[in-house]
Amino acid sequence: MKSMAVFSYTPDVEVMLRHHSLLNEYTIGTVVTFREGVAAAKKRSGAPVTITDDIAAISSEDVLILMDNENGALTSKYKACAERALEQGVEILCSNALAQSLELDAGQFTPIEKVFPATGIYGEPLKDIPVPVIGVMGMGSHCSKLETMLYLKQGVAEAGYHPLGICANTTGPLYGMYSPPDFLWENDLSFSDKVLKCNRYFYELCQAEKPDALLLELPGGIMPFGRFGYNHFSELALLLSSAAAIDIGILNVYFGQPMDPATQEKLRNCCRFKFNAPLYGFCIARQAVSPAESEQEFEFYHLDDDYIVKHQRVDSAAPYPVLHISDDAQMKAGIRAIVRALEGNAAAI
């Protein structure tokens, strides 16, 4: 196991600390972040790791993980951390996009992405994916899909099966999951060709890994959110769900989202008829969202457990299962129910 330093403190790092036992080849030794964020990070982390703003702490670790700069923070400290790691011979692990923004050469970092080397051959007809496909969908970005994927991966494995995960989150490979293929973002491929090529990617990956179930995160959101939250018109979610027919799914919704029968039915119909994804139920995320003052952007709130416990709503009239990502026992029970549903579905198997 390699000991790693992480920069900077983000919600994905909180997930890492919460589920550190699921990391594939790493242990977390140090989290380096911005000075103004140290106190809040220490309060929220709840984990026995060093949290500091001193980049010298990187020197004592084997690997430096540079988290994606999603909030547009100043890159000067990112560059300082990278320079420190290079000086001390510490391996740098980050996304290709971040490396490009930091002007790191190919030999100075290891891509965090884990893409299966498929043949690239594709064509009609679509290949049948040879194992059940469990889909993880979300109303939009920042809605705990990574954490749901981790619960699924752990639960399927504990039931005695071999799960294969494809995770849209950059950190997915740290937990042994694959990244989506790079060609999803190519401009010279039509939507239809991307579906066919992605279908063959999934098929070849299953042939190589021989899993018992494919866990598939659909990137982005499944529907518009508010007046200006287009969620890229759900293009990637539609593409992946067209490439691999989903047998059963979970929809992650933002904290505070009503879960009355009419709302549940509307969301289930969206998943069923737009993405051909029958839902097991819903998962309440750790995030809440509200429009910014301009109403053309959205503000995301990453909630701590105390707030969630105090303010979470339970709709006793909800006809379908509603899980809370902050409730460990409930999540594990829900995953066991999904496994049992697939075990009793000969068509999926």
C-alpha positions as CSV (number, residue, x, y, z in Angstrom):
1,M,0.0,0.0,0.0
2,K,1.3,3.4,-0.9
3,S,0.8,6.3,1.5
4,M,-0.6,9.4,-0.1
5,A,-0.9,13.1,0.4
6,V,-4.0,14.8,-1.1
7,F,-4.4,18.4,-2.3
8,S,-6.7,20.0,-1.7
9,Y,-9.6,19.3,0.7
10,T,-12.8,18.8,-1.4
11,P,-16.0,16.8,-0.9
12,D,-14.5,13.9,-2.8
13,V,-11.7,13.9,-0.2
14,E,-14.4,13.6,2.5
15,V,-15.7,10.6,0.7
16,M,-12.1,9.2,0.6
17,L,-11.7,9.6,4.3
18,R,-15.2,8.2,5.0
19,H,-14.6,5.1,2.9
20,H,-10.8,4.8,3.2
21,S,-11.0,1.0,3.7
22,L,-12.2,0.7,0.1
23,L,-9.2,2.4,-1.5
24,N,-7.5,0.0,-3.7
25,E,-3.7,0.6,-3.4
26,Y,-3.5,3.6,-1.1
27,T,-3.7,4.8,2.5
28,I,-4.2,8.5,3.3
29,G,-1.5,10.0,5.3
30,T,-1.8,13.8,4.8
31,V,-4.3,16.3,3.4
32,V,-2.8,19.6,2.4
33,T,-5.3,22.4,1.7
34,F,-5.5,26.2,1.7
35,R,-4.8,27.9,5.0
36,E,-8.3,29.4,5.4
37,G,-9.8,25.9,4.9
38,V,-7.8,24.0,7.5
39,A,-10.0,24.5,10.5
40,A,-13.2,23.6,8.6
41,A,-11.5,20.5,7.1
42,K,-10.4,19.3,10.5
43,K,-14.0,19.7,11.9
44,R,-15.6,18.0,8.9
45,S,-13.2,15.1,8.3
46,G,-13.6,13.1,11.4
47,A,-10.6,11.0,10.4
48,P,-7.2,10.6,12.1
49,V,-5.1,12.1,9.3
50,T,-2.9,15.1,9.2
51,I,-4.6,18.2,7.8
52,T,-2.3,21.1,7.1
53,D,-1.6,24.0,4.8
54,D,2.2,23.2,4.9
55,I,3.2,21.7,1.5
56,A,6.4,20.3,3.2
57,A,4.2,17.5,4.6
58,I,4.1,16.1,1.0
59,S,7.7,15.0,1.3
60,S,6.8,12.2,3.8
61,E,4.4,10.4,1.5
62,D,4.8,8.1,-1.5
63,V,2.2,9.7,-3.8
64,L,0.6,13.2,-4.2
65,I,-3.0,13.1,-5.4
66,L,-4.0,16.5,-7.0
67,M,-7.8,16.8,-6.9
68,D,-9.5,18.5,-9.8
69,N,-9.8,22.2,-9.4
70,E,-13.6,22.3,-9.7
71,N,-14.1,25.5,-7.7
72,G,-11.6,27.6,-9.7
73,A,-9.2,28.1,-6.8
74,L,-5.9,29.8,-7.5
75,T,-3.5,27.4,-9.2
76,S,-0.4,28.8,-7.5
77,K,-0.6,26.4,-4.6
78,Y,-1.4,23.5,-7.0
79,K,1.8,24.3,-8.8
80,A,3.7,24.7,-5.5
81,C,2.6,21.2,-4.4
82,A,3.5,19.7,-7.7
83,E,7.0,21.3,-7.6
84,R,7.5,20.0,-4.1
85,A,6.6,16.5,-5.1
86,L,8.9,16.6,-8.1
87,E,11.8,17.9,-6.0
88,Q,11.3,15.1,-3.4
89,G,10.7,12.3,-5.9
90,V,7.0,11.9,-4.8
91,E,4.8,10.4,-7.6
92,I,2.1,12.8,-8.8
93,L,-1.3,11.4,-9.6
94,C,-3.9,13.7,-11.3
95,S,-6.3,13.9,-14.2
96,N,-5.0,14.7,-17.6
97,A,-7.0,17.9,-17.7
98,L,-5.5,19.2,-14.5
99,A,-2.0,18.2,-15.6
100,Q,-2.5,20.2,-18.7
101,S,-3.7,23.3,-16.8
102,L,-0.6,23.0,-14.5
103,E,1.7,22.5,-17.6
104,L,3.0,19.2,-16.3
105,D,4.9,17.2,-18.9
106,A,3.9,13.6,-19.6
107,G,6.8,12.2,-17.5
108,Q,6.0,14.3,-14.5
109,F,2.7,12.8,-13.5
110,T,0.7,9.6,-13.7
111,P,-2.9,9.9,-15.1
112,I,-5.5,9.1,-12.5
113,E,-7.9,7.9,-15.3
114,K,-8.1,4.1,-15.8
115,V,-9.4,3.5,-19.3
116,F,-9.7,0.0,-20.6
117,P,-7.6,-0.5,-23.8
118,A,-10.5,-1.6,-26.0
119,T,-9.9,-2.5,-29.7
120,G,-11.8,0.5,-30.9
121,I,-13.7,-1.7,-33.4
122,Y,-17.5,-1.1,-33.4
123,G,-20.6,-1.4,-35.5
124,E,-24.1,-2.6,-35.6
125,P,-25.8,-4.5,-34.0
126,L,-25.4,-3.6,-30.4
127,K,-23.7,-6.3,-28.3
128,D,-25.7,-7.7,-25.4
129,I,-23.9,-6.9,-22.1
130,P,-23.5,-10.4,-20.6
131,V,-24.1,-9.5,-17.0
132,P,-26.8,-7.5,-15.1
133,V,-26.2,-3.7,-15.3
134,I,-26.9,-1.6,-12.2
135,G,-27.2,2.1,-13.0
136,V,-26.5,5.0,-10.7
137,M,-28.2,8.2,-11.9
138,G,-28.5,11.7,-10.5
139,M,-30.7,14.8,-10.8
140,G,-27.5,16.7,-11.6
141,S,-23.8,17.0,-10.6
142,H,-22.7,16.9,-7.0
143,C,-25.3,14.5,-5.7
144,S,-23.3,11.7,-4.0
145,K,-23.2,9.3,-7.0
146,L,-19.6,8.4,-6.2
147,E,-20.5,7.3,-2.7
148,T,-23.5,5.3,-4.0
149,M,-21.2,3.6,-6.4
150,L,-18.9,2.6,-3.5
151,Y,-21.8,1.2,-1.5
152,L,-22.9,-0.8,-4.5
153,K,-19.4,-2.1,-5.2
154,Q,-18.9,-3.1,-1.6
155,G,-22.4,-4.7,-1.3
156,V,-22.2,-6.7,-4.4
157,A,-18.8,-8.0,-3.4
158,E,-20.0,-8.9,0.1
159,A,-22.8,-10.9,-1.4
160,G,-20.2,-13.1,-3.1
161,Y,-20.2,-11.6,-6.5
162,H,-17.5,-9.9,-8.6
163,P,-18.5,-6.2,-9.4
164,L,-17.1,-4.2,-12.2
165,G,-17.5,-0.4,-11.8
166,I,-17.4,2.3,-14.4
167,C,-17.3,5.6,-12.5
168,A,-17.6,9.1,-14.0
169,N,-15.9,10.7,-10.9
170,T,-12.2,11.3,-11.4
171,T,-11.3,9.5,-8.2
172,G,-13.1,6.3,-9.2
173,P,-9.9,4.4,-10.2
174,L,-8.5,4.9,-6.6
175,Y,-11.3,2.4,-5.6
176,G,-10.6,0.0,-8.4
177,M,-13.2,1.2,-10.9
178,Y,-12.7,2.2,-14.5
179,S,-13.1,5.6,-16.1
180,P,-15.5,6.2,-19.0
181,P,-13.7,6.0,-22.4
182,D,-12.0,9.1,-23.7
183,F,-13.9,9.1,-27.0
184,L,-17.1,10.3,-25.3
185,W,-15.7,13.8,-25.6
186,E,-14.5,13.6,-29.2
187,N,-16.1,16.1,-31.5
188,D,-15.7,14.1,-34.7
189,L,-17.8,11.1,-33.6
190,S,-21.6,11.2,-34.0
191,F,-23.9,10.4,-31.1
192,S,-24.8,7.1,-32.8
193,D,-21.2,6.1,-33.3
194,K,-20.4,7.0,-29.7
195,V,-23.2,4.7,-28.6
196,L,-22.0,1.8,-30.7
197,K,-18.3,2.3,-29.7
198,C,-19.2,2.6,-26.0
199,N,-21.3,-0.5,-26.2
200,R,-18.3,-2.4,-27.6
201,Y,-16.1,-0.9,-24.9
202,F,-18.4,-2.2,-22.2
203,Y,-18.7,-5.6,-23.9
204,E,-14.9,-6.0,-24.3
205,L,-14.3,-4.9,-20.8
206,C,-16.8,-7.5,-19.4
207,Q,-15.1,-10.1,-21.6
208,A,-11.7,-9.3,-20.1
209,E,-12.8,-8.8,-16.4
210,K,-15.5,-11.5,-16.3
211,P,-17.6,-9.7,-13.7
212,D,-20.9,-10.9,-12.2
213,A,-22.4,-7.4,-12.4
214,L,-21.6,-4.1,-14.2
215,L,-22.0,-1.0,-12.0
216,L,-22.5,2.0,-14.3
217,E,-22.6,5.7,-13.2
218,L,-24.4,7.9,-15.7
219,P,-22.5,11.2,-15.8
220,G,-24.2,14.5,-15.1
221,G,-28.0,14.8,-14.6
222,I,-31.0,13.1,-16.1
223,M,-33.2,16.1,-16.5
224,P,-33.1,19.9,-16.6
225,F,-32.9,21.5,-13.2
226,G,-34.7,24.9,-12.9
227,R,-35.0,27.3,-15.8
228,F,-31.3,27.4,-16.8
229,G,-29.9,24.1,-15.4
230,Y,-29.8,22.2,-18.7
231,N,-27.4,19.5,-17.4
232,H,-25.9,19.4,-20.9
233,F,-29.4,18.1,-22.0
234,S,-28.4,14.7,-20.4
235,E,-26.4,13.8,-23.4
236,L,-23.8,11.6,-21.7
237,A,-26.4,9.9,-19.5
238,L,-28.5,9.0,-22.5
239,L,-25.4,7.9,-24.4
240,L,-24.3,5.4,-21.7
241,S,-27.7,4.1,-21.0
242,S,-28.2,3.4,-24.7
243,A,-24.9,1.6,-24.8
244,A,-25.7,-0.7,-21.9
245,A,-29.3,-1.6,-21.0
246,I,-29.8,-1.0,-17.3
247,D,-31.6,-3.7,-15.4
248,I,-32.1,-1.8,-12.2
249,G,-31.1,1.6,-11.0
250,I,-30.9,4.1,-8.2
251,L,-31.6,7.8,-8.6
252,N,-29.7,10.2,-6.4
253,V,-31.7,13.3,-5.5
254,Y,-30.7,16.5,-3.7
255,F,-31.3,16.9,0.0
256,G,-34.6,18.6,0.5
257,Q,-36.2,17.2,-2.7
258,P,-39.8,16.2,-2.0
259,M,-40.4,12.5,-2.2
260,D,-44.2,12.4,-2.3
261,P,-45.9,9.8,-4.5
262,A,-46.5,12.1,-7.4
263,T,-42.8,13.3,-7.5
264,Q,-41.5,9.8,-7.2
265,E,-43.7,8.6,-10.1
266,K,-42.6,11.5,-12.2
267,L,-38.9,10.7,-11.6
268,R,-39.4,7.0,-12.1
269,N,-41.1,7.7,-15.4
270,C,-38.2,9.9,-16.5
271,C,-35.7,7.1,-15.8
272,R,-37.9,4.4,-17.3
273,F,-39.0,6.1,-20.5
274,K,-36.0,8.4,-21.3
275,F,-33.2,6.1,-20.2
276,N,-34.9,2.7,-20.2
277,A,-33.8,2.3,-16.6
278,P,-36.3,0.7,-14.1
279,L,-35.7,2.2,-10.7
280,Y,-35.3,0.3,-7.4
281,G,-35.6,3.5,-5.5
282,F,-34.1,6.8,-4.6
283,C,-31.0,8.0,-2.6
284,I,-31.0,11.3,-0.8
285,A,-27.6,13.0,-1.4
286,R,-25.4,14.9,1.0
287,Q,-25.8,18.0,-1.2
288,A,-28.5,20.6,-1.5
289,V,-28.8,23.0,-4.4
290,S,-30.5,26.4,-5.0
291,P,-30.4,28.9,-7.8
292,A,-27.9,31.8,-7.4
293,E,-29.1,35.3,-7.5
294,S,-28.8,35.5,-11.3
295,E,-30.9,32.3,-11.6
296,Q,-28.5,31.2,-14.4
297,E,-26.1,29.4,-12.0
298,F,-26.6,27.1,-9.1
299,E,-25.1,27.0,-5.6
300,F,-24.3,23.6,-4.1
301,Y,-24.2,23.1,-0.4
302,H,-22.2,20.1,1.0
303,L,-24.0,19.2,4.2
304,D,-22.5,17.6,7.3
305,D,-24.1,14.7,9.1
306,D,-25.4,16.8,12.0
307,Y,-27.3,19.1,9.7
308,I,-28.7,16.1,7.7
309,V,-29.9,14.3,10.8
310,K,-31.5,17.4,12.1
311,H,-33.3,18.4,8.9
312,Q,-34.0,15.3,6.9
313,R,-37.6,14.5,6.1
314,V,-39.2,11.1,6.0
315,D,-42.2,10.8,3.8
316,S,-44.1,7.9,5.1
317,A,-46.4,7.9,2.1
318,A,-43.5,7.4,-0.4
319,P,-44.4,4.2,-2.3
320,Y,-40.8,3.4,-3.3
321,P,-37.6,2.9,-1.2
322,V,-35.9,6.1,-0.2
323,L,-32.3,5.7,1.1
324,H,-30.2,8.3,2.8
325,I,-26.5,8.3,1.9
326,S,-25.7,9.4,5.4
327,D,-27.3,6.3,6.9
328,D,-24.7,3.5,6.6
329,A,-27.0,0.7,7.8
330,Q,-29.8,1.8,5.5
331,M,-27.6,2.1,2.5
332,K,-26.2,-1.4,3.0
333,A,-29.7,-2.9,3.5
334,G,-30.8,-1.2,0.3
335,I,-27.9,-2.6,-1.7
336,R,-28.7,-6.1,-0.4
337,A,-32.3,-5.6,-1.6
338,I,-31.0,-4.7,-5.1
339,V,-28.8,-7.8,-5.2
340,R,-31.8,-10.0,-4.1
341,A,-33.9,-8.4,-6.8
342,L,-31.4,-9.3,-9.5
343,E,-30.9,-12.8,-8.1
344,G,-34.6,-13.4,-8.6
345,N,-34.7,-11.9,-12.1
346,A,-33.7,-14.6,-14.7
347,A,-34.0,-12.1,-17.5
348,A,-31.4,-9.8,-16.0
349,I,-29.0,-12.7,-15.3
